Amino acid sequence: MRGQPYARWGAAGASGEDSCYLNYVSGLAKRTSISLRTVEGDLPAVSPFRGSPFASPTDSPAGARMQGGSTGIVYGGLKYQARCIADVRADAGSTTFLAGTLSLKEENEVHLIRLLPGENELVCDGLFYHPNEIWDLKSCPFDHRLFSTVYTSGEGYGASVWKIPELYGQSNSPQLEELFKLDEHTAKIRCVLWWPLGKHDKIISIDERNIFLWNIDPSNKSAKVVSQGSADMLPNLRGGAWDPHNHNSIAAITDSSLHFWDLRSMKRSNAIEHAHIRDVDYNPKKQNIIATAEDEFGIRLWDLRMLKHPLKDLPGHSHWTWAARHNPEYDELILSAGTDSAVNLWLAKVGTDESGPESPSGSPNSQEEPLLNSYTDYEDSIYGIAWSSHDPSLFASLSYDGRVVLESIKPYLQRK
């Protein structure tokens, strides 16, 4: 069963209902597939920016911005609505993602999705039942078989760390192993954070009122709270990110601000006030640089050493900008997703040695067009985006209707 194709046509090739199907026979998923267009497709010739490793959309024929939606590979395996997709960073051998569904009435699923090298197909490497609606999903950065979920649990929310069975590609009805629950929460759990670089024996869980630091031992299936920080009088905590350059620092989102916490003292150290932020992401290459996705301002880049004004503003989306992610290798490239059914690719140059941030009026400090491309081959809001750690020229996006699309940004990387 492992590696069986499980995909459907992109928009240009679709006709009628999904071109693939999934039938359960004694718990065994049977899959069919069809050929798919390539990841890159037929793309216009582009030239690089002067002095930049990234290609300019204004250098393409007629200076038109490319609409890249029809060039991607579409995975048709998700039967239900979904919000969560994560790169499996620990799988060094292939481009792999985990996606989880959000069905109120049906038994939910976690899909292990892999790109077949050289064949331009997305395959289902494993399909696992999950008992509840999945609101947050993160892959363990040091063990490709471990991941966490936040899910509805009766009248409240729960969080667990799961292990994919060893013979997941061969078993008729593989079952996820729940290693442990993060069960000290009394408020609504929002997310679980893994430190993104290397092996670390701690994870973080955030609920509406508290931040918990856990010591975990997956081999012994145990998790123990090490420390806890309270949000006190802050508005509801909604999510956050762990600083890849400092495992003692995280950013936590509230309803109207972004606060930075020192995990050693469990105290707040700094904040961006009066901002309705939906997502935050640390630059993987440059210390002290973060990107925020905000309701009013789209995407903003900040230097943590001078938070009075942002370094750069990007327009974002025509509706809510829901997520922003730096490319893991080319950190000047940023993906954003929105409820306008689009994924945008941005060129956002910032330097830590500049004389200062932009002025409060938001005048740009670069003459280049920041929007490289807008991918619009979707019919619903997009809540999930993930770069491939294995191949940073690829990313996957997930719309609420369960549509997973894999796209390539190679046209925007300098041709050497």
Order of alpha helices (4+ residues) and beta strands (2+ residues): beta-beta-beta-beta-beta-beta-beta-beta-beta-beta-beta-beta-beta-beta-beta-beta-beta-beta-beta-beta-beta-beta-beta-beta-beta-beta-beta-beta-beta-beta-beta
